[in-house]
Amino acid sequence: MPSLISAKTETEYIAAVVDLLNRDSFVTGPDGLLVHLNVPDGNEGERKTLENRAKHLCGGHLHLFEKQRAQYAGCIVETLCSAALIAEQGSNRFYLRRYSKGLLHIVITTGCVVTEQAFQRSCDLVTQYVPKPVKTFKQAKVIFKNLATTKGK
């Protein structure tokens, strides 16, 4: 079962994501990479803060809050630690983990910093590029497959 964040308001969701980023500031993936979660972020002209990183994870580049994206931010640590598959394209790594009820959660890092998350339920992939993708990852190559989490699948 995924570790979803539960809150009532946008402010509470963002605060919960900030807490997660502070609590688990460094996470080691199964590929041995130490990923930093508590790295401040900010759009052009904004002061870089951890709250802005949380807003980005809850709403993409434009910080347009999405409740589902905020809920799934709770899966970031588990997806990084227990990824079933890791792909790489340039400086980006994609950590993928499938949860119960078909949820596919993806954490995207650049270097060793979490920059995005994406999820798929049913058949639609929801990424940080909303409403239509402006970037594709056709050259991504699988660099790690966790056989312990993919047996029989």
Long-range contacts (C-beta under 8 A, 24 or more apart in sequence): 1-99, 1-100, 2-72, 2-74, 2-75, 2-78, 2-99, 2-100, 2-103, 2-105, 3-74, 3-75, 3-77, 3-78, 4-71, 4-72, 4-74, 4-75, 5-70, 5-71, 5-72, 5-73, 5-74, 6-71, 7-70, 10-58, 10-65, 10-70, 13-58, 13-65, 13-67, 13-70, 13-71, 13-73, 14-51, 14-54, 14-55, 14-58, 14-65, 14-70, 15-54, 16-70, 16-73, 16-74, 17-54, 17-57, 17-58, 17-70, 17-73, 18-50, 18-51, 18-54, 20-73, 20-74, 20-76, 20-77, 21-50, 21-53, 21-54, 22-50, 24-77, 27-77, 27-80, 27-81, 28-81, 29-80, 29-81, 29-83, 29-86, 29-95, 30-81, 30-82, 30-83, 30-86, 30-144, 30-146, 31-83, 31-86, 31-93, 31-143, 31-144, 33-93, 33-109, 33-112, 34-112, 35-80, 35-109, 35-112, 35-113, 35-114, 36-112, 36-113, 36-114, 37-76, 37-77, 37-114, 39-113, 39-114, 56-115, 56-116, 56-128, 57-114, 57-116, 57-117, 60-116, 60-128, 60-129, 60-130, 61-128, 61-129, 64-130, 66-130, 68-119, 68-126, 69-117, 69-119, 69-126, 72-103, 72-105, 72-117, 72-119, 73-117, 75-99, 75-105, 75-117, 75-119, 76-107, 76-114, 76-117, 79-105, 79-106, 79-107, 79-117, 80-107, 80-114, 82-146, 82-149, 83-107, 83-144, 83-146, 83-149, 84-145, 84-146, 84-149, 84-150, 85-142, 85-144, 85-145, 85-146, 85-150, 86-142, 86-143, 86-144, 86-145, 87-137, 87-140, 87-141, 87-142, 87-143, 88-140, 88-141, 88-143, 89-137, 89-139, 89-140, 89-141, 90-139, 92-137, 92-140, 93-143, 94-137, 94-140, 97-149, 98-153
